[in-house]
């Protein structure tokens, strides 16, 4: 009888062991699948965010560099050239006008030796200094405008560079 009892107990233990093993195996498989899905979705979202941030950063830097290079290569030299031509034209016109005006005044008051004529001659003689002074002011204004344009194009506020 002990051997029969022993066989029955072994059979029951084996049956319980098989049931428990199957049940644990199924539960472990379900848990592993759920964990795998959860980790996979979290990992995909994180990797996608990192890739997006990297592309935005690299894209923004590349766009800013391309814009800066383009402005340096085309817009600034073109602006300087046109500004120089405009300044030379204005300066030439101003010089010619002053010369004509000076000649007319000298002819009109050349023979008069009054105090007014002497003051006028002194003023006319100082005209080149005034012209030079005005040329300096115009050059300084040109530098300020060039600096402002450079600031606008090289250090723009990146409102249009936001990535969605």
QUICORZI-V471313 format. One record per pair of residues at least 24 apart in sequence whose ideal C-beta (glycine too) atoms are under 6 Angstrom apart, sorted by the first residue. I is the first residue (numbers start at 0). J is the second residue. Records with the same first field share a line. If there is no record, write none. Layout:
I = J, J
This chain:
55 = 162
59 = 160
67 = 153
70 = 152
82 = 141
97 = 126
